[in-house]
Amino acid sequence: MEVIMLFFEVFDTLNVENEIYELFSDISVLKALVSKNNGNVHIYIQSTHLISRKQIKMMEFQLQKQLFSSTKSRVKLIENYQLSSQYTPESLWDMHSENILEELNDNSVMNYNILRMAEISFDGFKMIIKLPDTFLNQKKSEEIKVFLEPMFEQRFCIPVDLRFEFYELIEEAKDEEEYPQVRREKIKQNAVQSMETSGEVSDEIRSEIPFELSSSNKRDDNLVGRESLENKSELNIGKKEEKKQIKEDKFSQPEKKNSAYDKAKAYKKKLPDDPDIIYGRPFEGDSIPIKDIQEEIGEVVIRGKILSTEERELRNEKFLISFNVTDFTDTISAKIFVRSEEIEDIRGQVKKGMFIRMKGMALYDTYSREITINSIIGIKKIPSFIERRVDRSENKRVELHAHTMMSDMDAVVDPKALVKTAFEWGHKAVAITDHGVVQAFPEASHAINPKDYKDDEEKMQRAKDFKIIYGMEAYVVDDMKDIVQGERGQGIEDICVVFDIETTGFSSIKNKIIEIGAVKIQQGTIVDRFSTFINPEVPIPYHIQKLTSITDEMVIDSRTIEEILPEFLSFCEGCYLVAHNASFDIGFITKKAEFLNIPLEVTSVDTVGLARILLNHLNNFKLDTVAKALNISLENHHRAVDDAGCTAEIYLKFLEMLRERGIETLAQINSAEEVTADVIKKMPTYHAIILCQNNIGRVNLYRMVSYSHINYFQRRPRIPKSVLMKYREGLLIGSACEAGELYQAFLRNSSEGEIIRLAKFYDYYEIQPLGNNQFMIESEKIDISSEEELKEINRKIIALGEEYNKPVVATCDVHFLNPEDEVYRRIIMAA
């Protein structure tokens, strides 16, 4: 009888982060196999939910590190999924394509590039891939089919019929532009065909063969990504005798030269002299970034700067020289073993601070337990490849969003270096906008002294004219937002519907409603209820299932939103709506009504806002916290039917409190709202840029910095919008980055009215490079899946500026000055 155990029953000593633990906690281990040839461990797992490639790799790494570090065995997880019937080839591709493409990239870079740029559509269980009609695409399509079809059927248990459609290219040689390896592949194929027909490679074809394809020193995996080059021997015709002679010369060295160092020196003598070779022999090959060396990949060429060196005496009169090399994408260690009589020669050659190119083997070092460069073939001295950065643009920009080291644990920019760099690049000004503080102002103001350029009249004048724009990136709290939206003279005792929804995500445009629960209240009494599941017609993401306990099986037989929403709106007719965090629920309902062409105008009351003024002593205003404070039961939190019932009980108690305060209409709720400092400390914050226009603005900024630290500090210095409005004279307010409330409103697909309200508050809007927000594409918690969606948000912000005649500025949100400094910021962010 086959026994199937859960993952952490099998690996009960494994320690991983909570997020990974929860993800793998209900996964079964079917079997584990160990290869007789290489000792590699294959663990077969089965899951009812999708696991990302990144998470699979993280678990493989932890298994390797914690359980198999003493061996050379490699751990690989073999996945099998038992998914719900909501999954189709199309929905699976929509949800998991990035992970499939990443795995294909590990398998074949060329096939990855071809599939990544293909047009993909679905017709039931048919997957149609459209590609340009080229020799390469025709050849590689079969490999892609062999990769994808078994994966769909065996791993995901979803059969797919893969079809390729090829179309003629409009522009000549377009394939070469799109796929950089195409020319090499064609040359290789021409060489193979020439061998098959005539037994030799013609001179015409041979002249086209790049040096690295014909060189015996070049590894196969450097020719076309990770593709193996078949028939390589045919491409080396005419060189066999040369190789044979080299081999004979190599083995004819005197016996006394038997060390690796001596062999390298001896070999070096047989090749043209290169005064820049400081160890070993000359070599060929393209350098790869050190960051790409994450596992044993054999022979590599890297370039970099030597950061440090260390030597250690070993037994038998030998020395170990270790040195760390960085190319500013990552750092790696390298090792050379030499005899004692050779140490002085090597010591004088390998020095800290020098720039080198090096060829060796990237292998796992069992002593240091990391990938290092060993068996070094050669080290060549090279000039520094760090270029002095300049701004070559004729029209210089001004950076209006820059952080210094005063943005604690967030930026690594020296204030003086920032100002001097902007000046040297020909900029006329630069803004200092640290998080919540202004301590960088004195250093920045003294960074440039016109007297330092007395020998250069043009620079002296520019130094006199150069402007420091003093500012700050503030943590703003919106204490001016009305609790009641769209009121039309209703009284608090008028009939209302308290409701809650559960969804597949946070986007009212892309995500689906899966449950609606509602309670109707009239004259302080619950008079009716509405509760239903909704079939989203797509799989429910795993994290939503964990949060709500709603599975695909629970909704698959339910009706769709097209049928349910009209019924719910009919239930709500003549009522104002109440919800906890109403902007989310109302946003979804109004957007889905818009999709169905159902006209809808609603009045809404947010019980979160009411809790802030009626229960301001609470630490937070989450539904379960408020319910507990009012002794109201909440048994199944994050289920719409239970949350709606709980919110209704809360609202009934709030109505009593409002009556005690003499409030009888919804309009009076907004006018009676008083947000205390304690409440502001518990409210969400958004980023906003504040720039000083003059000394009045500078003094007002200082005032708000003081208030934010003395009166409103809670984890960070907060500035209420009401205070910002009071001291707004002499200041410009910008919408800031993705953490600003305007950008967040677009992310949430907020209503047009909410967008307009926020847009009117700011003096200018801000957009940033796509790279700044790349993390949103990679995050599973943010509903952004492509760069095109990031571009669309930028377009919306630009359109908003045009509509309201407000400037839209492009900023970099500077946190490090040079690309190589990015890693240091990443380190302090992780601290």
C-alpha positions in Angstrom: 0.0 0.0 0.0 1.4 3.4 -1.1 1.8 5.9 1.8 1.5 9.6 0.8 2.8 12.0 3.4 2.6 15.8 3.7 5.7 17.8 2.8 6.6 18.8 6.3 5.9 15.4 7.7 8.7 14.1 5.4 11.0 17.1 6.0 10.1 17.8 9.6 13.5 19.4 10.5 13.3 21.9 7.6 13.1 25.6 8.7 11.7 28.1 6.2 9.9 31.4 6.3 6.2 31.4 7.3 5.0 32.3 3.8 6.8 29.3 2.2 5.8 27.0 5.1 2.1 27.8 4.5 2.4 27.3 0.8 4.0 23.9 1.2 2.0 22.8 4.3 -0.7 21.0 2.4 1.5 19.6 -0.4 2.0 15.9 -0.6 5.2 14.0 -1.3 4.6 11.2 -3.7 8.1 9.7 -3.8 11.8 10.6 -3.7 14.4 9.1 -6.1 18.2 9.3 -5.9 20.2 9.0 -9.2 22.8 6.2 -9.1 25.0 8.1 -11.6 25.3 11.5 -9.9 23.5 11.2 -6.6 21.0 13.9 -7.5 17.7 13.8 -5.5 14.3 14.1 -7.3 11.4 14.8 -5.0 8.0 14.3 -6.5 5.3 16.5 -5.0 1.6 17.0 -5.7 -0.4 20.1 -5.0 -4.0 21.4 -5.5 -2.7 25.0 -6.0 -0.1 26.5 -8.3 3.4 27.2 -7.0 5.6 29.9 -8.6 9.0 29.0 -10.1 10.6 31.4 -7.6 9.0 29.5 -4.7 10.1 26.1 -6.1 13.6 27.4 -6.4 13.6 28.8 -2.9 12.5 25.4 -1.5 15.0 23.5 -3.5 17.7 25.9 -2.2 16.6 25.3 1.4 16.5 21.6 1.0 20.0 21.7 -0.5 21.4 24.0 2.1 19.8 22.3 5.2 19.7 18.6 4.3 22.2 17.9 1.6 24.9 20.5 2.0 27.5 17.8 3.0 27.1 16.1 -0.4 27.3 17.1 -4.0 23.8 16.0 -4.6 21.4 18.5 -6.3 17.8 18.6 -5.2 15.0 19.0 -7.7 11.3 19.2 -7.0 9.1 17.5 -9.7 5.7 19.1 -9.6 2.2 17.5 -10.2 -1.0 19.5 -9.9 -4.5 18.4 -9.3 -6.4 21.5 -10.2 -10.1 22.3 -10.2 -12.2 22.2 -13.4 -12.1 26.0 -13.4 -8.7 25.7 -15.0 -8.5 25.7 -18.7 -5.3 26.0 -20.9 -6.1 29.7 -21.3 -6.6 30.4 -17.6 -3.6 28.4 -16.6 -1.5 30.3 -19.1 -2.9 33.6 -17.8 -2.0 32.8 -14.2 1.2 30.8 -14.7 2.8 31.9 -18.0 5.7 33.8 -16.3 6.7 30.7 -14.4 6.5 28.5 -17.5 8.6 30.9 -19.5 11.2 31.2 -16.7 11.5 27.4 -16.7 11.8 27.4 -20.5 14.5 30.0 -20.2 16.5 27.7 -17.9 16.1 25.0 -20.5 16.8 27.1 -23.7 17.3 30.8 -23.9 16.5 30.8 -27.6 13.2 28.9 -27.3 12.3 31.3 -24.4 12.9 34.4 -26.6 10.9 32.9 -29.4 7.9 32.0 -27.2 8.1 35.2 -25.2 7.6 37.3 -28.4 5.0 35.0 -30.0 1.3 35.9 -30.3 -0.6 33.3 -28.2 -4.3 32.7 -28.3 -6.6 29.9 -27.2 -9.6 28.1 -28.7 -10.9 25.7 -26.1 -8.1 23.2 -25.6 -6.2 24.4 -28.6 -3.2 26.7 -27.9 -2.3 28.7 -31.1 1.2 30.2 -31.3 1.8 32.7 -34.1 5.4 33.3 -35.2 7.2 34.9 -38.1 7.9 32.4 -40.8 11.7 32.0 -40.4 14.0 29.0 -40.7 14.8 29.2 -37.0 11.2 29.5 -35.8 10.2 26.5 -38.0 13.0 24.4 -36.5 12.5 25.5 -32.9 8.7 25.2 -32.9 9.0 21.4 -32.5 11.2 21.8 -29.5 8.7 24.2 -27.9 5.9 21.8 -28.6 7.8 18.9 -27.0 8.4 21.2 -23.9 4.9 22.5 -23.5 2.5 19.7 -24.4 3.9 17.2 -21.9 4.1 19.9 -19.2 0.4 20.8 -19.6 -0.7 17.1 -19.7 1.6 15.5 -17.2 2.3 18.3 -14.7 -1.0 20.2 -14.8 -3.3 17.3 -16.0 -4.8 19.7 -18.6 -4.4 18.4 -22.2 -3.6 20.9 -24.8 -3.3 20.7 -28.6 -0.4 23.0 -29.6 -0.7 24.5 -33.0 1.8 26.8 -34.7 0.9 29.4 -37.3 3.6 31.1 -39.3 3.2 34.4 -41.1 5.3 36.2 -43.6 7.6 39.0 -42.3 6.8 42.5 -43.7 10.3 43.9 -43.1 13.3 42.1 -44.3 15.7 40.6 -41.7 13.2 41.3 -39.0 14.0 37.9 -37.4 17.6 39.0 -36.9 16.5 42.1 -35.1 14.2 40.2 -32.8 16.4 37.2 -32.1 20.1 38.1 -31.7 21.2 34.4 -32.1 19.5 34.0 -35.6 22.6 34.8 -37.6 24.8 32.4 -35.7 22.2 29.6 -36.0 21.9 30.2 -39.8 25.7 30.1 -40.2 25.9 26.8 -38.2 23.1 25.3 -40.3 24.8 26.4 -43.6 28.1 24.8 -42.4 26.4 21.5 -41.5 24.6 21.4 -44.9 27.9 22.1 -46.7 29.5 19.2 -44.9 26.6 16.9 -45.8 26.8 17.8 -49.5 30.5 18.2 -50.2 32.3 16.8 -47.1 33.8 20.2 -46.3 32.9 23.7 -45.3 33.2 26.1 -48.2 35.5 29.1 -47.9 32.6 31.4 -48.3 30.7 29.9 -45.4 34.0 29.6 -43.4 34.6 33.3 -43.7 31.2 34.1 -42.1 31.9 31.8 -39.0 32.5 34.0 -36.0 35.8 33.4 -34.2 34.1 32.0 -31.1 32.3 29.3 -33.2 35.5 28.0 -34.7 37.7 28.4 -31.6 38.4 25.3 -29.6 38.8 27.5 -26.5 35.1 28.5 -26.6 32.5 26.5 -24.6 29.4 25.3 -26.4 27.1 27.0 -24.0 28.5 30.4 -25.0 27.6 30.0 -28.6 23.8 30.5 -28.6 22.8 31.0 -25.0 22.6 27.5 -23.4 22.0 25.7 -26.7 24.5 22.9 -27.4 26.3 23.3 -30.7 26.0 20.1 -32.7 28.6 19.1 -35.2 31.2 21.4 -33.6 34.0 19.2 -35.0 32.9 20.1 -38.5 33.3 23.8 -37.7 36.9 23.2 -36.5 38.0 21.7 -39.9 41.5 22.8 -40.6 42.4 23.2 -37.0 42.8 19.5 -36.0 46.5 19.5 -36.8 47.1 22.7 -34.9 45.3 21.3 -31.8 47.2 18.1 -32.1 50.5 20.0 -32.2 49.5 22.1 -29.2 48.6 19.0 -27.3 51.9 17.3 -28.1 53.8 20.5 -27.1 51.9 20.6 -23.8 52.9 17.1 -22.9 56.5 17.5 -24.0 57.3 19.9 -21.1 60.1 18.8 -18.7 58.8 16.7 -15.8 60.0 19.1 -13.2 57.3 21.6 -14.3 54.4 19.7 -13.0 52.4 22.3 -11.1 49.3 24.0 -12.5 51.3 27.3 -12.4 54.2 25.8 -14.3 52.0 24.2 -16.9 50.2 27.5 -17.4 53.5 29.3 -17.8 54.8 26.7 -20.2 51.6 26.9 -22.3 51.8 30.7 -22.3 55.2 30.5 -24.0 53.7 28.7 -26.9 51.2 31.5 -27.7 51.8 35.1 -28.7 53.2 37.2 -25.9 50.6 39.3 -24.0 52.2 41.6 -21.4 48.8 42.0 -19.7 48.6 38.3 -18.8 49.5 38.2 -15.1 48.7 34.6 -14.5 48.3 31.5 -16.7 47.8 31.7 -20.4 45.9 33.8 -23.0 42.3 32.9 -23.4 39.2 33.9 -25.4 35.5 34.2 -24.5 32.8 36.7 -23.7 32.5 37.9 -20.1 29.3 37.2 -18.3 27.9 39.1 -15.4 28.8 37.7 -12.0 25.2 37.9 -10.9 24.4 35.2 -13.5 26.7 32.7 -11.7 24.2 31.2 -9.3 25.2 27.5 -9.6 27.9 25.3 -11.0 28.1 26.2 -14.7 31.6 25.1 -15.5 34.0 27.3 -17.5 33.3 31.0 -17.4 34.9 34.3 -18.2 34.3 37.2 -15.9 35.7 40.7 -15.5 35.9 42.8 -12.4 37.7 44.7 -9.8 39.7 42.9 -7.1 38.2 44.0 -3.7 40.5 42.0 -1.4 43.2 39.3 -1.4 44.2 36.8 1.2 46.9 34.2 1.3 47.2 31.1 3.5 50.1 28.7 3.9 49.1 25.1 3.5 51.0 21.8 4.0 53.7 20.5 1.6 55.1 24.0 1.0 52.0 25.3 -0.8 50.0 28.5 -0.6 46.4 29.3 -1.2 45.7 32.7 -2.7 42.0 33.8 -2.4 40.7 37.1 -3.8 37.2 38.6 -4.2 36.2 40.1 -7.6 33.2 42.3 -8.3 31.8 43.6 -11.5 29.3 45.7 -9.5 26.4 43.3 -10.3 27.7 40.8 -7.7 30.9 39.5 -6.1 32.6 36.1 -6.3 35.6 34.5 -4.8 38.5 33.0 -6.7 41.3 30.7 -5.6 44.8 29.8 -6.8 47.0 27.1 -5.3 50.7 27.7 -5.8 54.1 26.4 -4.5 56.1 28.4 -2.0 58.7 29.4 -4.5 56.0 30.9 -6.8 54.2 32.9 -4.1 56.3 36.1 -4.5 55.7 36.1 -8.3 51.9 35.8 -7.8 51.7 38.1 -4.9 53.1 40.9 -6.9 50.7 40.4 -9.7 47.3 39.9 -8.0 46.6 43.1 -6.1 43.7 44.8 -4.5 42.1 47.5 -6.6 43.2 46.2 -10.0 40.8 45.4 -12.8 41.1 41.9 -14.4 39.5 39.5 -16.9 39.7 35.9 -15.7 38.8 32.5 -17.1 38.2 29.5 -14.8 35.7 27.0 -13.6 32.6 28.1 -11.6 32.2 25.2 -9.2 30.7 24.6 -5.7 33.4 24.9 -3.1 32.8 22.4 -0.3 35.1 24.3 2.1 33.4 27.8 1.7 30.1 26.2 0.7 29.5 28.6 -2.1 30.2 28.9 -5.8 33.8 30.0 -6.5 36.1 30.4 -9.5 38.7 27.5 -9.4 41.1 25.9 -11.9 41.9 29.3 -13.3 43.2 29.2 -16.9 44.3 32.8 -17.1 44.1 36.3 -15.5 44.5 39.4 -17.7 45.0 42.9 -16.5 42.5 45.3 -18.0 41.8 49.1 -17.7 39.0 50.2 -15.5 35.6 49.7 -17.1 33.9 52.1 -14.8 32.9 55.0 -17.0 32.5 58.5 -15.7 28.8 59.1 -16.1 27.7 62.3 -17.9 24.4 63.8 -19.0 24.7 64.2 -22.8 21.2 65.6 -23.2 21.1 69.1 -24.8 18.0 70.0 -22.7 19.0 69.3 -19.1 16.4 68.2 -16.7 15.9 69.0 -13.0 15.5 66.1 -10.5 12.6 67.0 -8.2 12.6 63.8 -6.1 15.9 62.8 -4.6 16.8 61.1 -1.3 20.0 61.3 0.7 21.4 59.2 3.6 19.1 61.3 5.8 16.2 59.1 4.5 17.1 56.6 7.2 17.5 53.0 6.1 16.3 53.8 2.6 18.9 55.8 0.6 22.7 55.7 0.2 23.3 59.1 -1.4 25.7 61.7 0.2 24.0 65.1 0.0 27.1 66.8 -1.3 27.7 64.2 -3.9 24.1 64.5 -5.1 24.4 68.3 -5.5 27.9 68.1 -7.1 26.8 65.4 -9.6 23.8 67.5 -10.7 26.1 70.5 -11.1 28.7 68.6 -13.1 26.1 67.2 -15.4 25.0 70.8 -16.2 21.7 70.8 -14.4 20.5 74.1 -13.1 19.0 72.8 -9.8 18.2 69.7 -7.8 15.6 69.0 -5.1 16.3 67.4 -1.7 13.3 65.4 -0.7 14.1 63.1 2.2 11.5 61.0 4.0 9.9 63.2 6.7 13.1 65.1 7.6 15.2 68.1 6.5 18.6 67.4 8.0 20.3 67.2 4.6 19.7 70.9 3.9 22.9 72.3 5.6 25.2 69.9 3.8 23.5 70.4 0.5 23.6 74.2 0.8 27.4 74.1 1.2 28.1 71.6 -1.5 29.0 74.1 -4.1 31.2 77.2 -3.6 31.6 79.5 -6.7 35.1 80.4 -5.4 36.2 76.8 -6.2 35.8 77.6 -9.9 37.6 81.0 -10.0 39.8 79.7 -12.9 36.7 78.8 -14.9 34.5 81.7 -15.5 31.7 79.7 -17.0 31.6 77.2 -14.2 31.8 80.0 -11.6 28.7 81.7 -13.0 26.8 78.4 -13.1 27.8 77.7 -9.5 26.4 81.1 -8.5 23.1 80.4 -10.4 22.8 76.8 -9.2 19.7 76.3 -7.0 19.0 73.8 -4.2 15.3 73.2 -4.1 14.5 72.4 -0.5 11.8 69.9 0.1 10.6 66.7 1.7 8.7 63.5 0.9 6.0 63.7 3.6 3.9 61.0 5.1 0.4 62.5 4.5 -2.7 61.3 6.3 -6.0 62.1 4.5 -8.1 63.3 7.5 -10.3 65.4 5.1 -12.1 62.6 3.3 -15.8 62.4 4.0 -17.3 59.4 5.7 -20.4 59.8 3.7 -20.1 59.9 -0.1 -22.8 61.1 -2.5 -25.4 62.0 0.2 -28.7 63.3 -1.1 -30.4 64.6 2.0 -31.0 61.1 3.6 -31.6 60.7 7.3 -29.6 58.1 9.3 -32.8 56.2 10.0 -33.7 55.9 6.4 -33.6 52.4 4.9 -30.1 51.1 4.1 -28.3 48.0 3.0 -25.1 46.9 4.8 -23.1 44.6 2.6 -19.7 43.0 2.0 -18.1 41.2 -1.0 -15.3 38.8 -1.5 -13.2 39.0 -4.6 -10.4 37.2 -6.5 -8.1 40.3 -6.0 -7.9 44.0 -5.5 -8.6 45.3 -9.1 -12.2 46.1 -9.8 -11.4 45.9 -13.5 -9.4 42.6 -13.7 -10.6 40.7 -10.7 -14.0 39.0 -10.0 -16.6 39.1 -7.2 -17.0 35.6 -5.8 -19.5 36.3 -2.9 -22.0 39.0 -1.9 -23.6 39.1 1.5 -26.0 41.9 2.5 -28.4 42.9 5.3 -31.3 45.4 4.9 -32.0 47.7 7.9 -35.1 49.8 8.4 -35.8 52.0 11.4 -33.1 50.3 13.4 -34.2 46.7 12.6 -32.9 44.0 10.3 -35.7 43.3 7.8 -34.1 41.3 5.0 -30.9 39.4 4.0 -29.2 38.7 0.7 -26.4 36.0 0.3 -25.0 34.2 -2.7 -21.8 32.8 -4.3 -20.8 34.0 -7.8 -19.0 31.9 -10.3 -16.0 34.0 -11.4 -15.4 31.7 -14.4 -11.7 31.7 -13.5 -9.7 29.9 -10.8 -9.7 31.5 -7.4 -6.0 32.3 -6.5 -4.6 30.2 -3.7 -4.0 33.2 -1.3 -7.7 34.2 -1.7 -8.7 30.6 -0.9 -6.6 30.7 2.3 -8.0 34.1 3.3 -11.7 33.4 2.6 -11.9 29.6 2.7 -13.9 29.9 -0.6 -12.7 27.2 -3.1 -13.4 26.7 -6.8 -15.7 23.8 -5.9 -17.9 26.0 -3.8 -18.6 28.5 -6.6 -18.4 26.4 -9.8 -22.2 25.6 -9.8 -23.2 29.2 -9.0 -24.5 31.8 -11.4 -22.4 34.5 -12.9 -22.2 38.2 -12.1 -24.3 39.0 -15.2 -27.3 37.4 -13.4 -26.4 38.1 -9.7 -25.6 41.8 -9.9 -29.0 43.0 -11.2 -30.7 41.0 -8.4 -28.5 42.6 -5.8 -29.0 46.1 -7.1 -32.8 45.4 -7.1 -32.4 44.3 -3.4 -30.7 47.7 -2.7 -33.2 49.9 -4.6 -34.1 53.0 -2.6 -31.5 52.4 0.1 -28.2 54.0 0.9 -25.3 51.5 1.2 -23.1 50.8 4.2 -19.8 48.9 4.2 -16.6 48.5 6.2 -13.9 50.2 4.0 -16.7 51.2 1.7 -14.4 52.5 -1.1 -13.3 49.0 -1.9 -16.8 47.3 -2.0 -18.5 50.3 -3.7 -15.7 50.5 -6.2 -16.2 46.9 -7.3 -20.0 47.1 -7.5 -20.0 50.4 -9.5 -17.3 49.1 -11.9 -19.1 45.8 -12.5 -22.4 47.7 -13.1 -20.5 49.9 -15.6 -19.3 46.7 -17.4 -23.0 45.6 -17.6 -24.2 49.0 -18.7 -26.3 49.4 -15.6 -26.6 53.1 -14.6 -25.8 53.4 -10.9 -25.5 56.3 -8.4 -25.1 55.4 -4.8 -24.8 57.1 -1.4 -22.4 55.2 0.8 -21.3 55.3 4.5 -18.0 53.9 5.6 -18.0 52.2 9.0 -14.2 52.5 9.2 -14.6 56.3 9.2 -17.4 56.1 11.8 -15.2 53.9 14.0 -12.5 56.5 13.9 -14.7 59.2 15.4 -16.9 57.0 17.7 -14.3 54.5 18.9 -11.1 56.6 18.6 -9.5 54.7 21.6 -9.0 51.6 19.5 -5.5 50.6 18.2 -6.9 50.0 14.7 -10.2 50.0 13.0 -10.3 46.5 11.4 -13.6 44.8 11.3 -12.7 42.2 13.9 -11.2 44.8 16.2 -14.3 47.0 16.1 -16.6 43.9 16.6 -14.7 42.8 19.6 -14.9 46.3 21.1 -18.7 46.3 20.7 -19.1 42.7 21.9 -20.3 41.5 18.5 -19.6 38.0 17.3 -17.6 37.5 14.1 -17.2 33.8 13.5 -16.1 33.5 9.9 -14.1 36.6 9.1 -13.5 37.2 5.4 -16.8 35.5 4.4 -19.2 38.1 2.9 -22.3 36.7 4.5 -20.8 36.8 8.0 -18.9 40.1 7.6 -22.1 41.8 6.3 -24.1 40.5 9.3 -21.4 41.7 11.7 -21.1 45.1 10.0 -24.9 45.5 10.3 -24.8 44.8 14.0 -21.9 47.4 14.3 -23.8 50.0 12.3 -26.9 49.6 14.5 -24.8 50.4 17.5 -23.2 53.3 15.7 -26.7 54.7 14.9 -27.4 54.8 18.6 -24.1 56.7 19.3 -24.9 59.1 16.5 -28.4 59.8 17.9 -26.8 60.5 21.3 -24.7 63.2 19.6 -27.8 64.8 18.1 -26.9 63.6 14.5 -30.0 62.9 12.4 -28.8 63.2 8.8 -26.0 61.7 6.8 -24.8 65.2 6.0 -24.3 66.0 9.7 -21.9 63.0 10.0 -19.4 64.7 7.7 -19.7 68.1 9.4 -19.5 66.6 12.9 -16.3 64.6 12.1 -13.4 65.4 14.3 -10.2 63.5 13.8 -7.9 63.6 16.8 -4.2 63.2 16.9 -4.6 59.7 18.3 -6.8 58.7 15.4 -4.4 60.2 12.9 -1.6 58.0 14.3 -3.7 55.0 13.4 -4.7 56.1 9.9 -2.9 55.0 6.7 -0.2 57.3 5.3 0.6 58.2 1.7 3.7 59.8 0.2 3.6 63.4 -1.1 6.4 65.7 -2.2 6.6 69.1 -0.6 8.8 71.7 -2.3 9.6 75.2 -0.9 9.0 78.1 -3.2 10.4 80.8 -0.9 11.4 81.4 2.7 7.7 81.5 3.8 7.4 78.0 2.5 10.6 76.9 4.1 9.4 78.1 7.5 6.0 76.4 7.0 7.8 73.2 6.1 9.9 73.4 9.3 6.6 73.9 11.3 5.1 70.8 9.8 8.2 68.7 10.4 8.0 69.7 14.0 4.3 68.9 14.3 4.7 65.6 12.5 7.4 64.5 15.0 5.9 65.9 18.2 2.1 65.6 17.7 1.5 62.9 15.1 4.5 60.5 15.2 3.6 56.8 15.1 6.3 54.7 13.4 6.8 57.6 11.1 6.2 61.4 11.2 2.7 62.1 9.9 1.3 65.3 8.4 -2.6 65.5 8.4 -4.0 67.1 5.2 -5.8 69.6 7.4 -2.4 70.8 8.8 -0.9 70.8 5.3 -3.7 73.0 4.1 -3.2 75.4 7.0 0.5 75.9 6.2 0.4 75.5 2.4 1.6 79.0 1.6 4.9 79.1 -0.2 4.8 75.4 -0.9 4.2 73.2 -3.9 2.6 69.8 -3.3 3.3 66.9 -5.7 1.6 63.5 -6.0 4.9 61.6 -5.4 5.6 57.9 -6.3 3.6 54.7 -6.4 3.0 55.1 -2.6 1.2 58.4 -3.2 -2.6 58.4 -2.9 -3.2 59.4 -6.6 -1.1 56.5 -7.9 -2.8 54.2 -5.4 -6.2 55.4 -6.5 -5.4 54.3 -10.1 -4.1 51.0 -8.8 -7.4 50.4 -7.0 -9.4 51.6 -10.0 -11.1 54.1 -7.8 -14.2 55.9 -8.9 -13.9 59.0 -11.2 -15.2 61.2 -8.4 -12.4 60.0 -6.0 -9.8 60.5 -8.7 -11.0 64.1 -9.3 -11.0 64.8 -5.6 -7.4 63.8 -5.2 -6.3 65.4 -8.5 -7.6 68.8 -7.3 -5.5 68.7 -4.1 -2.1 68.5 -5.8 -0.2 71.3 -7.6 1.6 68.9 -9.9 1.7 65.2 -10.7 4.6 62.8 -10.9 5.5 59.8 -13.1 8.6 57.6 -12.8 10.6 55.2 -14.9 9.1 51.7 -15.3 12.0 50.2 -13.5 11.1 51.9 -10.3 7.8 50.0 -10.3 9.0 46.7 -11.7 8.5 45.2 -8.2 4.7 45.4 -8.7 4.9 43.1 -11.7 6.9 40.6 -9.6 4.7 40.9 -6.6 1.8 38.4 -6.2 0.0 40.9 -3.9 -0.3 43.7 -6.5 -2.5 43.3 -9.5 0.0 44.5 -12.1 1.2 41.9 -14.5 3.1 43.7 -17.3 5.0 46.9 -18.2 2.2 47.9 -20.4 -0.1 48.3 -17.4 2.5 50.5 -15.7 2.7 52.6 -18.9 -1.1 52.9 -18.9 -1.1 54.3 -15.3 1.5 56.9 -16.4 -0.7 57.8 -19.4 -3.7 58.3 -17.1 -1.6 60.6 -14.9 -0.4 62.6 -17.9 -4.0 62.9 -19.2 -5.1 64.1 -15.8 -2.5 66.8 -15.9 -3.7 67.9 -19.4 -7.3 67.9 -18.2 -6.7 70.0 -15.1 -3.9 72.1 -16.6 -1.3 71.0 -14.0 2.3 70.1 -14.7 3.3 66.4 -14.9 7.0 65.9 -14.0 9.2 62.9 -14.7 11.4 62.0 -11.7 13.8 59.2 -10.8 12.9 59.0 -7.1 16.7 58.8 -6.4 17.9 56.5 -3.6 21.4 55.7 -5.0 23.7 57.8 -7.2 25.4 55.1 -9.3 24.1 51.8 -10.6 26.7 49.8 -8.6 25.4 51.4 -5.4 22.0 49.7 -5.8 23.1 46.6 -3.9 24.0 48.7 -0.8 20.5 50.1 -0.7 19.1 46.6 -1.0 21.2 45.5 1.9 20.0 48.3 4.3 16.4 47.8 3.1 16.7 44.1 4.2 18.3 44.9 7.5 
